[in-house]
Structures are given as structure tokens and as C-alpha cells.
């Protein structure tokens, strides 16, 4: 099966595959090759700090403690 389109996380890069946990189509930057999880699922399962250290989601989402992210 081939996939094409834009990453469902950043909506900027070409899709390389789907998350093994949630099924989102993601680019190479937003997938953990070892687990096959997207960066969001990896952060939920293993914690955001470890996901960030492993090269996960490094966009403008590095919030200080106590600051959340809102999605509408």
C-alpha cells in the first residue's frame, strides 16, 4: 500500500507512513522509527520529555511548565 499526501501533524511534509497506534499519516520527522508511533502517541505512552530527547516533536511546542496547548 502506498500513501501520499501531507503529514497529519505538521501538514507541511510528505507522508512516509502511518502511526502503529492511532493510524495518523505522518512524515519522517513525526514518527519514531523504533516503535512506529507518531510523536503524539509516543509522548502519551512514554512521556513528552523522553519523546523530545529522542528527537520527537521540536516545532514551536516547547512550552514552559504550566503552559498548555489548545487545539480548536
C-alpha positions in Angstrom: 0.0 0.0 0.0 1.4 3.4 -0.9 0.4 6.6 0.8 0.7 10.1 -0.4 -0.3 13.5 1.0 0.7 15.8 3.8 1.6 14.8 7.3 -1.4 15.0 9.7 0.8 16.5 12.4 2.7 19.3 10.7 0.7 19.5 7.4 3.9 20.5 5.6 5.9 17.4 4.7 5.2 14.4 2.6 3.8 11.3 4.3 6.1 8.3 4.8 3.7 6.0 6.7 1.1 5.6 9.4 1.3 5.5 13.1 1.0 2.0 14.5 -1.1 3.2 17.4 -3.6 5.8 16.1 -3.2 5.5 12.3 -2.4 9.1 11.6 -0.4 9.6 8.3 2.9 11.2 9.3 6.2 12.4 7.8 9.6 11.2 8.8 10.0 13.9 11.4 6.9 13.0 13.2 7.3 9.2 13.5 9.5 7.2 15.9 11.1 4.6 13.7 11.8 2.2 16.6 8.1 2.0 17.8 6.3 3.1 14.7 4.3 5.7 16.8 3.7 9.3 15.8 5.2 11.8 18.1 1.9 12.5 19.8 1.3 8.8 20.6 4.9 8.3 21.7 4.6 11.3 24.1 1.4 9.8 25.5 2.9 6.4 26.1 6.5 7.2 27.1 6.2 10.8 28.2 6.8 14.1 26.5 10.3 14.7 27.9 11.7 11.4 26.6 10.0 11.9 23.2 11.6 15.3 23.0 15.1 13.9 23.9 14.7 11.2 21.2 14.2 13.8 18.5 10.4 14.0 18.5 8.3 17.0 18.0 10.6 20.0 18.1 8.3 22.6 16.5 7.3 25.7 18.4 5.7 23.4 21.0 8.4 23.7 23.7 6.2 25.2 26.3 7.4 26.2 29.8 5.9 24.3 32.7 2.3 25.2 33.3 1.6 26.3 29.8 -0.6 24.0 27.7 -1.5 23.8 24.1 -5.0 24.4 22.9 -6.4 22.9 19.7 -9.7 24.1 18.2 
